[in-house]
Amino acid sequence: MGAEAAAVAGRTVVVFGAYGHTGRFVVEELIARGFVPLLSGRDAVRLKAMAVEYDVEARPASVDDPASLDRALAGAAAVINSAGPFATTAAPVIEAALRAQIPYLDVAAEIEANADTFAHFADRARAAGVPVVPAMAFYGGLGDLLTTAAMGEWTAADEAHVAYGLNSWHPTPGTRIAGEVSRGRRDGRRVRFSGGRLEYRDDAAPVLEWVFPEPLGARQVIGEFTMADVVTVPSHLPIPEVRTYMTVEAARDLSAPETPAPVAADGDEAGRSAQTFLVDVVVRSGGAERRAVARGQDIYAVTAPLVVEAAERVLTGRTRVGAGVVSAGEMFDAADFLRALAGQVTVELP
Ligand SMILES: NC(=O)c1ccc[n+]([C@@H]2O[C@H](COP(=O)([O-])OP(=O)(O)OC[C@H]3O[C@@H](n4cnc5c(N)ncnc54)[C@H](OP(=O)(O)O)[C@@H]3O)[C@@H](O)[C@H]2O)c1
């Protein structure tokens, strides 16, 4: 391979699930940063149309056909999986990444699927020398980075609280299906992280008041509205109580079958919806408390700079861990990573 071809190969990133709502944001973010996306997924017709639109290569592949995944990943520098439910797609695509010996990142929000990735692949990914970064997204990734940054030099804490202040939540079909799959795996029970482990419960989640930084202020939230942060944060930080909260209006949107899918807000050139977020993280140790806050627009759109920044850092060796299944907070210098997102996410760190 010539030097130029090698340089291009080092910048090629497969996006599995490229034509999904989130996948498209990921493809555009890769292009904006000078990467060459290779579009993959199971629908060859939709892939082809998108490949023509972006003038890139389409590589159809199915999770039921390992050889097709091998062809999709051939010669690429990394793979980003944005096709959910990850209960179905994560394992086969990770297997393909291990065979290809390339980094794997995904945007899984499913608690059990993320836990499975740690349980089933930690040893094999470490042995293969391959980094696997699950939940490198708004849920799971951003909360973990904020928690890690809030901790500073603390090596342990008593509690971590991640409060999601969303003004609305218009879910994509992929979000709805992921929710159904996760509920099915829990037999309809809810889950929280307490006493250092996932705990399944039959009672209703509490409703309480959370005082967000301004402009949100005091809001009603669903307590123990459990998101992927309960897998990522405890994967590397000894914190026995990890709680996540959701503003009631966003939780109501998510549960209402008639809530429409997200659409671009008028005049937003990046295609972001009008949804705004404020993620308020509080960690407590002894009597001390530390806080980290992130603000931005559109939880799907912001997942693209999160996962692409992660891919870029993995490919350029700006990581704290070389291989294995590693969450965002453990893999990267959290404060530095968050500051690099300026423009897309505004952060206040201790
Ligand atoms: N953690 C986070 O914060 C975060 C953020 C964004 C997205 N996500 C997750 O990412 C996933 C995608 O979300 P989205 O918003 O992009 O939803 P979406 O627009 O509905 O797209 C879902 C994509 O997944 C593909 N897919 C589904 N099952 C597949 C399978 N078995 N094999 C191959 N491809 C498959 C779909 O292809 P077909 O059309 O062919 O079915 C489609 O391309 C969801 O699980 C969502 O929860 C998480």
The ligand as an SDF file (V2000), in Angstrom:
LIG
                    3D

 48 52  0  0  0  0  0  0  0  0999 V2000
  -26.9350    5.9090   24.3130 N   0  0  0  0  0  0  0  0  0  0  0  0
  -27.4960    6.9430   23.6750 C   0  0  0  0  0  0  0  0  0  0  0  0
  -27.5340    8.0510   24.1880 O   0  0  0  0  0  0  0  0  0  0  0  0
  -28.0310    6.7490   22.2930 C   0  0  0  0  0  0  0  0  0  0  0  0
  -28.1020    7.8400   21.4280 C   0  0  0  0  0  0  0  0  0  0  0  0
  -28.6010    7.6210   20.1290 C   0  0  0  0  0  0  0  0  0  0  0  0
  -29.0230    6.3490   19.7610 C   0  0  0  0  0  0  0  0  0  0  0  0
  -28.9310    5.3360   20.6480 N   0  0  0  0  0  0  0  0  0  0  0  0
  -29.3560    3.9800   20.2790 C   0  0  0  0  0  0  0  0  0  0  0  0
  -28.9290    3.7090   18.9660 O   0  0  0  0  0  0  0  0  0  0  0  0
  -29.8600    2.8690   18.3170 C   0  0  0  0  0  0  0  0  0  0  0  0
  -30.2620    3.4970   17.0060 C   0  0  0  0  0  0  0  0  0  0  0  0
  -30.9630    4.6650   17.2950 O   0  0  0  0  0  0  0  0  0  0  0  0
  -31.5020    5.6140   16.1270 P   0  0  0  0  0  0  0  0  0  0  0  0
  -31.9300    6.8220   16.8170 O   0  0  0  0  0  0  0  0  0  0  0  0
  -30.5160    5.7580   15.0430 O   0  0  0  0  0  0  0  0  0  0  0  0
  -32.7550    4.7640   15.6240 O   0  0  0  0  0  0  0  0  0  0  0  0
  -33.3070    4.5420   14.1390 P   0  0  0  0  0  0  0  0  0  0  0  0
  -33.3050    5.7990   13.3720 O   0  0  0  0  0  0  0  0  0  0  0  0
  -34.6030    3.8310   14.3120 O   0  0  0  0  0  0  0  0  0  0  0  0
  -32.2390    3.5780   13.4690 O   0  0  0  0  0  0  0  0  0  0  0  0
  -32.0390    2.2790   13.8720 C   0  0  0  0  0  0  0  0  0  0  0  0
  -31.0240    1.6590   12.9400 C   0  0  0  0  0  0  0  0  0  0  0  0
  -30.6610    0.3610   13.4120 O   0  0  0  0  0  0  0  0  0  0  0  0
  -30.7820   -0.5350   12.3330 C   0  0  0  0  0  0  0  0  0  0  0  0
  -31.0350   -1.9110   12.7960 N   0  0  0  0  0  0  0  0  0  0  0  0
  -31.9580   -2.3320   13.6700 C   0  0  0  0  0  0  0  0  0  0  0  0
  -31.8710   -3.6580   13.8390 N   0  0  0  0  0  0  0  0  0  0  0  0
  -30.8610   -4.0740   13.0510 C   0  0  0  0  0  0  0  0  0  0  0  0
  -30.2890   -5.3330   12.7800 C   0  0  0  0  0  0  0  0  0  0  0  0
  -30.7230   -6.4530   13.3570 N   0  0  0  0  0  0  0  0  0  0  0  0
  -29.2620   -5.3940   11.9040 N   0  0  0  0  0  0  0  0  0  0  0  0
  -28.8120   -4.2860   11.3060 C   0  0  0  0  0  0  0  0  0  0  0  0
  -29.3060   -3.0660   11.5130 N   0  0  0  0  0  0  0  0  0  0  0  0
  -30.3310   -2.9620   12.3810 C   0  0  0  0  0  0  0  0  0  0  0  0
  -31.9210    0.0130   11.5130 C   0  0  0  0  0  0  0  0  0  0  0  0
  -31.9480   -0.5520   10.2440 O   0  0  0  0  0  0  0  0  0  0  0  0
  -33.3540   -1.0230    9.5670 P   0  0  0  0  0  0  0  0  0  0  0  0
  -34.0650    0.2520    9.2070 O   0  0  0  0  0  0  0  0  0  0  0  0
  -32.9220   -1.8430    8.4320 O   0  0  0  0  0  0  0  0  0  0  0  0
  -34.1170   -1.7770   10.6360 O   0  0  0  0  0  0  0  0  0  0  0  0
  -31.5470    1.4860   11.5280 C   0  0  0  0  0  0  0  0  0  0  0  0
  -30.5180    1.7790   10.6340 O   0  0  0  0  0  0  0  0  0  0  0  0
  -30.9990    2.6680   19.3070 C   0  0  0  0  0  0  0  0  0  0  0  0
  -30.7760    1.4510   19.9770 O   0  0  0  0  0  0  0  0  0  0  0  0
  -30.8500    3.8150   20.2840 C   0  0  0  0  0  0  0  0  0  0  0  0
  -31.3170    3.4910   21.5860 O   0  0  0  0  0  0  0  0  0  0  0  0
  -28.4560    5.5100   21.8980 C   0  0  0  0  0  0  0  0  0  0  0  0
  1  2  1  0
  2  3  2  0
  2  4  1  0
  4  5  1  0
  4 48  2  0
  5  6  2  0
  6  7  1  0
  7  8  2  0
  8  9  1  0
  8 48  1  0
  9 10  1  0
  9 46  1  0
 10 11  1  0
 11 12  1  0
 11 44  1  0
 12 13  1  0
 13 14  1  0
 14 15  2  0
 14 16  1  0
 14 17  1  0
 17 18  1  0
 18 19  2  0
 18 20  1  0
 18 21  1  0
 21 22  1  0
 22 23  1  0
 23 24  1  0
 23 42  1  0
 24 25  1  0
 25 26  1  0
 25 36  1  0
 26 27  1  0
 26 35  1  0
 27 28  2  0
 28 29  1  0
 29 30  1  0
 29 35  2  0
 30 31  1  0
 30 32  2  0
 32 33  1  0
 33 34  2  0
 34 35  1  0
 36 37  1  0
 36 42  1  0
 37 38  1  0
 38 39  2  0
 38 40  1  0
 38 41  1  0
 42 43  1  0
 44 45  1  0
 44 46  1  0
 46 47  1  0
M  CHG  2   8   1  16  -1
M  END
$$$$
